[in-house]
Amino acid sequence: DVVTDFDFSPFDQLLLATGSADEMVKVWRLPQSGQDMPSGVGLTLGPGERPVDMLQFHPTADGVLASGAGKWVTVWDVGKKGRHGRICAGAWAQLHSRAWKQDGRLLGTSCKDKKLRIFDPRASPAASQ
């Protein structure tokens, strides 16, 4: 399907995550130089409820990534092969962007309703606006 976003792991230069219009997040192990390309995906996460708009690995936690779809941000744990949590980034608004704080403790989102929301994904899903 159509790849809508991708990100390389900050911990493993050969680990690539892709998000796509088929509502799936896929994690690929790229080959070392001189090796053949893999014949298939290493791990598939999802499906979600909407096409994946955004994708970003966590800056300090190996194997954790966030995907954005519609008004939702999903935090995935690649090592456990599943969803770690889900955050409603904008109750009535389309998600425009999201970013992890450099230390990885907080996740910020901006939405079509012109609000910036800050979440602590380890705590409650409520945001500071």
N, C-alpha and C positions, 0 to 999 in steps of 0.2 A: 504494500500500500504506500501512499504518499508519506514521506518522512516530513514532519512539521517542525521538529527541533531535535538537536542532539547535543551531547556534552561528553567530554573525556573526563575520566576520573582523575582527581588531583593526586591520588595515591598510586595509581597504576596506569602508566602511559599507554598500555595496550587494551584497556577496558573502555568501551564506548557504549553509551546508552542512547537509544533513539526513541522518540515519541512519534506517533503517526495518527493519521486520520481514521484508522480502524480501531481507535480507542486503546491501543496497546502500547506498553513500554517494553522495549526489548534491549537486552544487554548482550553485547558482543565481545568476544575475546579476539582481538586482532593478532595476526601472526607476527612472530619475530621477523626481522629482515631476512629475506631469502626463503621463507617458508610459504607454503600455499595458503591462500585465503580459506577461511572455514567454510564448510558447505552449508551451514545453517546457524541460526541464532543459538546463543548459549543459554539464555533464560528469557522467558516471556512473563511479564507481569500484567495483569488485567484479565479481562477487559474492564474498562471504566464505563462511564455512562455517556461520555462525550469524546469527540476527538481531542487528542493531546495537543495543547497549544504551546506549552513551555516545559522545559526539562532542565534540571540543574543538580549536579552532585553537591553534597554537603561539603563544606570546606575543611572540616576537621574530623569528621566521623567516616571512616572507610566503609564503603558499601551502602551509604545512605544517600538517597536522592529524592528530590521533590519534583512532581509533575503538576502542571496546571491544565485544567479543562473546564471551560465555562466559568462558573463562579467558585469552583472547588480547587483546592490544592491537596494533593495526596502525597504523603511521605512514605517512601518505600524502603524496606530493608532488604538489600540484594542478598546478603548472607543468609537470611531466613526465608528468602524467596516469597515474600509477601508484603502486604500493606501494613505499615506501622501505625498510621493514623490518617485522618482526613479532616480538613479544615474548610469551613465555608468562608471563603475570603471576602465575599461581598453578598449580603443577603439578597439583594435584588439587582446586582450589577455584574457585568461581564468583567472578568479578570484581565487587566492590561499587562501587568508585569509582576514579577516576584524576585526576591533576592535574599540569600542568606547573609546575616551579619558575618563579618570576617572571622569571628571566633566561633560561629556556628550555633550560638545559643538562641538567636532570634531569627524569625523569618518575616520579611516585610512584603506587603502586596500593595499594588495600586489598582483601582478599579474604575469602571466607566462612570460611577457615581461621584468621582473626583475626591475620593477618600483614600488616605494612606492608612493601612492597618498593620500593626506589629503584633506578631504571635510568638508565644513560647510553645513550640510543638510538643515539649515534654510535659507541659502543664495542661490546663483546661483549654478548650478550643476558642475561648473568648479572646477578643482582640482589644488592644489599646488603639484608639482612633485619634 
